[in-house]
């Protein structure tokens, strides 16, 4: 895997998704080799063109490096099938033309019930790709629209994709895109209505109360892009590189690195608690639910009983 062999990378990511003692041993061995890749989150509402933009952005980024070009990893996080737990949309199918490039690795991952548009094992998979020598790792999220907080806390640079004609100004503010975006990309900019979408976003950003006037502060740019013509894709990539440079030389970078580390540890601990509940409390939990349905107990007391029971078990 460290030598960059694609089959070994694929097997390592599969192991990372298993959430077993072996997967934890894998990350324990891999983690010292990480910290070099730049992680970009691509998010936005469904239908905004995230998959297509991810494809052309990866192609542009691969050509940007010297020699054989940059090495790119793509994680396409899809909704889970309620029956198999597998990825439902299969965004990898839309990127088939990239699969023949040995410098680009693509993997679809299922959310498997994870909220916030990000699979539980996605960050472990990022570690694998980082250690395998990827220069740029792109995570394309589900795009749930209202809750993309996970990707904002996991990626170095968050690109929010908007499409002309999808929603209005109020919807854009409501979904929180002003707060999580480091870069705004307006897709399908070859359409005439795209100019208004770009102008509206710029106006909203300037009027945002959180807009910082501090010297050297990063102000999220708005870039019009078109996967059909290739317009704006190179500019978007340059903005990503500019944000990477900003993080390297500004206090924001260190603060965000600590926030990412904190969020990851808390999420792992949260998942461990859930797994412990599922493993140890099946009988007790059923009784508590019965009491709840009969109104013999309230939800808060039931949760306290569940926690107390877990703390007294090994």
N, C-alpha and C positions, 0 to 999 in steps of 0.2 A: 504493500500500500504506500509506504513512504517513497518507493521508487516510482510511484505514479501509475502502476499497472491498473487498467480500468476494471478488470475482473476482481482484483483484490479490493479495490475501492468499493465496488458494488457489494461484495460480501461483507465488508466492514460496516457499511451503512445498514444492511439487513440485520446484522448483529446488533448494531446500535439501537435499532427500532424494537428489538425483542424485550428490552427492559428486564434483563436478567443479570445474575452475578457476572456472567461472562461479558455482557455489554458494559458493565461498570469497570471491569478489568481492562477492557479495550480502551475506554476513555482515559483511564488512569495512565495507560501507556502512551496514548496519543497526545494528551494535553500539553506536555512539555514541548512538542514540536509545532504548536500553533501560535497564532499571534501575528502572522505575516500578511494574511489575505485581507482584502477590504470587502466587507459584506454590505451588499445593497439590497434593500427591501423594495419590491415593486408591489404596490397595492392600489386599491381603488374599487369603485362599485363594479358589480358584474356587468359585462358588456362594454366596458370602457376600452378594451383592446390591450389588456395587460400581457396576455400570452404572445400576441404578435409583436408588441413592442419589446418584450424580453428577447424574442428570437433575433430581431434585427440589432438590438443593442449588444447582444452577445457576439454577433458576427462583427460588428464595428469594433468592439473591444478586443476581440481576438486578433484583428489586423493591426491594432494600435501598438503592440509591443514590437521590440526589435527581434531580428532573427525569425524564429518560427511564430512569433507573436505571443500574446498573453495566454496563460492557461486559465480557462473559465470553468466554473462549476455552477450548475443550475439546479435548484430545488423547486419544483412546482408542487405547491401544497394544495391538494384538492379536498373537497368534501368526501366523507367516508360513505361507502355503501352500508346501509343498516343491516345487511345480511352477511356480507363477506368481510367488512371492515376495510376493503380495498379502496383505492382512489377512484372516485366516481366519474370525474370528467376526463381524466387521462390527458393532461395538457402536454405530455411528452409526444403524443401523436401529432400535435400541431407544430412540433419542432423537429420532425423527422429529418429534414434536410441538414440539421446540425449533427445528427448522430454519426455521420461518416467522418467527422472531423476529430482526429485523435486528441486534439487540444481542448475539446469541449466535452464535459461530462454532464449528462442530464439524468435526473431522477425525480419521479413523481412520488409524493408522500401523502398518505391519507391523514386527515385531522384526527380521526378516531375519537371524536367527542370533544376535542380541545376547542375552547372558545377563543375568540380574538383572532381567528384566521391563521393560526400557526400550529403545526403538528408538535406533539410533545417531544419527539425525538429529533426535531429539525436542527436544534443547536448542536446536538451530538453529531449529526450528519455534517454540519458546518465544520466542526472540529476535524472530522475525517478528511474532508476536502481541503481544508487548510493545511493539514499535515502532509497531504498528498501533493502539495506544491501549487495549488490553485492561487493565482494572483487576485482574481476577482470572483466572488461568489454571489450569485443573484438568487434571492428567495422571492418567488412569486406567490403571493398569498391567495387564499380563497376569495377575498374581496367581499366581505360580509357587509361592507358599507357603514354600519353604525359602530363597529367595535374592532378597530385595527390597532389596539394598544400594544399587543404583543410584539408586532413587528417593529413598532417605534422603539421598543426597549431592547430589541435583539440585534438590529442592524446598525452599522456605522452611518449609513446614508439611506434615508427613506425617500423614495420617489412615489408621489401620488399621481395616478393617471386619471385624467378626466376626459370625457368625450363630448364634443359639441352636441347639444340637444338632450343630454341626459340630466334631468333634474334642473333646479333653478338655484339662485343665490342662497335662499334660505336653506335648501337641502344641503348645499355645500358646507354652510356654517354648522348646521345641525349634526352632520356626520363627523365633525371634528377634524376635517382635513387640514384646516389652517394650522392646527396645533401640532400635528404629527409630521408634516411634510418638511423635508429639507430642500426638496426640489419638486416643483409642479411640472408635469408633462401633460400637455393637451394633445391627445391623439387625433388622427384623421384631420390634420391641419390643412389638407387640400380641400376640405369642405368650406363653403363660404361662411357658415355660421361660427367657424372656429375663432375668427378674429374677435367676435363679441365675447366668447368664453374666455379667451386670453385676457382681454381688457377687464372683464368682470373680476377675474381672479387677482389681477394686479391691483385693482382698486380695493378689493376686500383685504388684501395683505397690507396695503398702506394704511387702511383704517382700522386694522386689528389693534386692540389695546396692548397686546403683548409685543408689538413691534418695538425692537430695541434700537435706540439711538447711540448706544455705546460704540466707541471707536473700535473697529475690527470685528464687530458682531456680524454673524452670518444672516443674510436676508435671503429667504427662499426665492430663487428665480423662477420664472414661468417660461417654459420652453415649448414651442409648438413643434410637433413631430408628425411624420407620416411614414408608416411602414410601407405604403405602396410606392412612394417616390424616394424615400430615404431622407427626405427633408428633415432637418433638425436633429437627427440621430447623433451625428458627430458632435453637435453643440451640447446635447444632453450628456454625452460621455465626458466632455470637457468639464461640464459643471460638476459631475460626480468626482472627477479627479481634483477639481478645485476645492470641493468640500472635504475631500480626504486631506489635502494640504492644510486647509483651515483647522481641522481637528488636530493635526500634528503640531501646530504652532500656537494654538489658542487654549485657554483654560477649559473651554467647552469639551475638548477632547478627553482630558483626564477625568472630568466630572461624569461624562457619559460612559466612559469605560467602567468606572466604579458602579454606576447605575445598572449597566448591563450585567455585571458580575453579581450584584445584589439580587436583581430580578431572577437571574438563573438559579441561584442557590435557593431562593424562596420557592420557586416553582418546583424544583426537584423535591424539596421537603414537603410541599403541598401534595405532590403526586404520591410520595411515600406514605403520607397519612391516609390518603384515599385507599391505597392498596392495602394498608393494614386493616382499615375498616372492612374492606371487602373480604379479606382473608379470615379475620378473627371474629367478626360480629354478626354473622349471618343469622344465627338463632336469636340472639338478643335484639337484633334490628327488627326482625319480624314482629316480636312482641311489642316493641316500642311503637311500631307503625299501627298495630292493632289498638293500642291505648290512645294513639293520636286520633285515629278514625272515630273512636268511641267518645272522644272529647274527655277522656279520663286524664289526659296529660297534654300540656302545651308544647309546641315545637322547641322552645328554648330549653325547657327542663329535659326534654327527650335528648337533645344534643348534649347536655351536660352529663346525663347518664351514660351516653355512648362514649364520650371522652373519658369519663372516670373508669369505665370498664376497660377501655383500651390501655390506660396508664397502669392498671394493676396486672396486666398480662405481660408475658415476656414476648 
